[in-house]
Amino acid sequence: MSRAAHYHRGEVTIRRGDFIVGDNDGVVVIPREVTPQVLVRAEEVVHTENEVRKAILEGVHPVEAYRKHGRF
């Protein structure tokens, strides 16, 4: 990104300080104002997904693990 305060690409505006994350499925731009809250929520989701994975590996049916933890 250049020294400009923001960059426009299609309908997306990227501003200095925004958080950009990408993987094989795509890219997301998280506005700097909400980055801390998004990161906290993402960590909660990863924890829950790990609990579901652990339950399934311990023999719990996937649907039951979902019902207990609320996420795959």
N, C-alpha and C positions, 0 to 999 in steps of 0.2 A: 504494500500500500504506500502511496506517496505521502508527502507531508501534509496533505489536505486533512481537514478536520473530519471529513466523512467521505464515503465512497458509495455511489449508487450503482447497482447492478440489477436491472429489471425492476421488480417491485421491492427489492431488498436494499436497505441502507445500512452500511457498516460504519460505525463511528469509532474513533480512537477510544480504546479501553473496552470495547465489546469483546466478548469471549466467543471464539469460533471453535467448533468441534466437528470433526468429520470422521467417517468410517466408510466401509464398503457400500453402505446403504444411502449415504448422502452427507450433507453438511448442514449445520444449524448455526445461526448467529444468535447469541444470547445478549440482549442489551445489558450494558454495564450496571444499570440501576438494579437489575433483578438477579444478576449472576450469583451473589451469595445465597439467596433463597433457592435458586435452581440447583446449585451444587449440593445443598443440604438435602433437598428432596431426592435428588439422584442417588445420593448415598443411602437414603432410606429405602429406595426401590431396590438397589443392588443387594442390600442386606436381606430384604424380604425374599427376593429371588433366590438368594443363597439358602435361605431357610427352606424354601419349597424344594430346591434341588436336593438338599440334605435329606429331607423327609422322603422324597421319592427313592433316593439311593438306599434308605433304610427300609424300604418295602411298602411305604404308604402309597395307595393308589393316587395317581396324579390329580384326579378330580377332587379327592378328599384333601390332598395337600393344598389345592387351590381354595377350597372352601375354608380351610383353616387360616390360610395366609392371605388370600385375596388377590393373588397375582401369580402368573407363570413367569 
